[in-house]
Amino acid sequence: MGHRCIPIHIAAEAPCAGCHTSPVGPVCRADLGEPCLSPALQGPSSAVQQVMAHLQDAWFAEIGLPASGLVRALTLTADEADLTLTCGPRGAGARMADVAFQTMRRLLPNTDIYVHCA
């Protein structure tokens, strides 16, 4: 008996203000190796600003350089935090994601935390 294969397609995301336009649709600067100029930030303003400031401090302590443009999106709700980074999931990108996860875990103790590398 054979198994059916169901293809999984990546959902199209709405472009941010910093995306390039192309004939096939928006292209994120991060996909071109450029910093994300306009990350999508959602949630209570003070909490989002606090998380972003602590992430920048933690990344600076980790690599010794400012990590501007590393955040593509951050969404904070009462019980969940979802962070998407512009780095790859291996090597330095994996380290940056781990630093982000540990930082957010300290700041948001009773929150489900998700960190994605784009």
C-alpha positions as a Python dict, from the first residue, in 0.01 Angstrom:
ca = {
    (1, 'M'): (0, 0, 0),
    (2, 'G'): (151, 335, -106),
    (3, 'H'): (158, 654, 92),
    (4, 'R'): (27, 978, -46),
    (5, 'C'): (254, 1280, -45),
    (6, 'I'): (92, 1609, 47),
    (7, 'P'): (304, 1905, -63),
    (8, 'I'): (359, 2179, 193),
    (9, 'H'): (389, 2530, 58),
    (10, 'I'): (530, 2826, 246),
    (11, 'A'): (260, 3086, 302),
    (12, 'A'): (325, 3422, 141),
    (13, 'E'): (399, 3690, 397),
    (14, 'A'): (293, 4051, 367),
    (15, 'P'): (591, 4269, 279),
    (16, 'C'): (736, 4505, 538),
    (17, 'A'): (816, 4865, 462),
    (18, 'G'): (1179, 4775, 390),
    (19, 'C'): (1115, 4506, 129),
    (20, 'H'): (1225, 4536, -234),
    (21, 'T'): (965, 4489, -504),
    (22, 'S'): (1024, 4253, -791),
    (23, 'P'): (818, 4110, -1079),
    (24, 'V'): (742, 3801, -869),
    (25, 'G'): (640, 3994, -558),
    (26, 'P'): (812, 4142, -253),
    (27, 'V'): (1164, 4032, -168),
    (28, 'C'): (1280, 4078, 190),
    (29, 'R'): (1610, 4258, 232),
    (30, 'A'): (1714, 3981, 471),
    (31, 'D'): (1681, 3726, 189),
    (32, 'L'): (1932, 3936, -5),
    (33, 'G'): (2177, 3944, 286),
    (34, 'E'): (2082, 4299, 384),
    (35, 'P'): (1961, 4408, 729),
    (36, 'C'): (1586, 4425, 781),
    (37, 'L'): (1505, 4797, 793),
    (38, 'S'): (1152, 4764, 922),
    (39, 'P'): (1087, 4461, 1143),
    (40, 'A'): (723, 4374, 1210),
    (41, 'L'): (672, 4447, 1580),
    (42, 'Q'): (342, 4357, 1748),
    (43, 'G'): (233, 4366, 2109),
    (44, 'P'): (238, 4611, 2398),
    (45, 'S'): (480, 4889, 2299),
    (46, 'S'): (671, 4901, 2628),
    (47, 'A'): (717, 4522, 2636),
    (48, 'V'): (830, 4511, 2272),
    (49, 'Q'): (1080, 4793, 2331),
    (50, 'Q'): (1212, 4621, 2645),
    (51, 'V'): (1260, 4288, 2465),
    (52, 'M'): (1428, 4456, 2165),
    (53, 'A'): (1667, 4651, 2392),
    (54, 'H'): (1762, 4339, 2590),
    (55, 'L'): (1813, 4139, 2270),
    (56, 'Q'): (2045, 4406, 2129),
    (57, 'D'): (2244, 4410, 2455),
    (58, 'A'): (2269, 4030, 2465),
    (59, 'W'): (2380, 4006, 2101),
    (60, 'F'): (2634, 4283, 2151),
    (61, 'A'): (2775, 4094, 2452),
    (62, 'E'): (2785, 3774, 2243),
    (63, 'I'): (2950, 3900, 1923),
    (64, 'G'): (3087, 4241, 2025),
    (65, 'L'): (2903, 4418, 1743),
    (66, 'P'): (2559, 4575, 1720),
    (67, 'A'): (2313, 4330, 1568),
    (68, 'S'): (2092, 4585, 1396),
    (69, 'G'): (1875, 4436, 1125),
    (70, 'L'): (1875, 4089, 1280),
    (71, 'V'): (1505, 4093, 1379),
    (72, 'R'): (1254, 4037, 1101),
    (73, 'A'): (949, 4010, 1330),
    (74, 'L'): (858, 4007, 1699),
    (75, 'T'): (507, 3935, 1827),
    (76, 'L'): (427, 3946, 2198),
    (77, 'T'): (96, 3834, 2347),
    (78, 'A'): (-7, 3762, 2705),
    (79, 'D'): (120, 3403, 2690),
    (80, 'E'): (338, 3378, 2379),
    (81, 'A'): (644, 3541, 2222),
    (82, 'D'): (735, 3474, 1859),
    (83, 'L'): (1065, 3604, 1719),
    (84, 'T'): (1184, 3566, 1360),
    (85, 'L'): (1548, 3643, 1286),
    (86, 'T'): (1707, 3722, 949),
    (87, 'C'): (2000, 3484, 1005),
    (88, 'G'): (2035, 3125, 892),
    (89, 'P'): (1971, 2833, 1130),
    (90, 'R'): (2333, 2712, 1140),
    (91, 'G'): (2662, 2836, 1281),
    (92, 'A'): (2649, 3194, 1409),
    (93, 'G'): (2276, 3213, 1329),
    (94, 'A'): (2202, 2922, 1561),
    (95, 'R'): (2407, 3089, 1835),
    (96, 'M'): (2220, 3419, 1788),
    (97, 'A'): (1887, 3233, 1806),
    (98, 'D'): (1993, 3059, 2126),
    (99, 'V'): (2103, 3388, 2284),
    (100, 'A'): (1764, 3536, 2186),
    (101, 'F'): (1576, 3241, 2336),
    (102, 'Q'): (1769, 3255, 2665),
    (103, 'T'): (1726, 3634, 2688),
    (104, 'M'): (1352, 3617, 2624),
    (105, 'R'): (1314, 3328, 2869),
    (106, 'R'): (1465, 3546, 3144),
    (107, 'L'): (1249, 3847, 3053),
    (108, 'L'): (923, 3657, 2996),
    (109, 'P'): (926, 3371, 3251),
    (110, 'N'): (570, 3238, 3209),
    (111, 'T'): (555, 3272, 2833),
    (112, 'D'): (583, 3022, 2549),
    (113, 'I'): (880, 3139, 2342),
    (114, 'Y'): (939, 3061, 1975),
    (115, 'V'): (1252, 3173, 1787),
    (116, 'H'): (1281, 3113, 1412),
    (117, 'C'): (1568, 3171, 1172),
    (118, 'A'): (1460, 3284, 827),
}
